[in-house]
């Protein structure tokens, strides 16, 4: 059984997608809550950019890890010869 180190576990933490902002159906409600809705949309846009960066970083980390695992598997196979 392979156990991840704390650093590996932290690096493999999931990227959490931001919650999609709510948009009321009625124009009246949109106007009434315009400041709150605008803030929610702007927060979402900022958070989704952070989310995309997290996904890019996780993808890069996973490729490095996979390459290392394949190399270790090769070493394992070689040791059995």
QUIDA-V767725 format. One line per field, one symbol per residue. phi: phi as a letter, one per 20 degrees, with the letter a starting at -180 (. if undefined). Layout:
phi = ???
//
This chain:
phi = .edffgfffffegfedfffffecffeffffffdgfffffffffgfffffffffffffffffffffffffffffffffffef
//
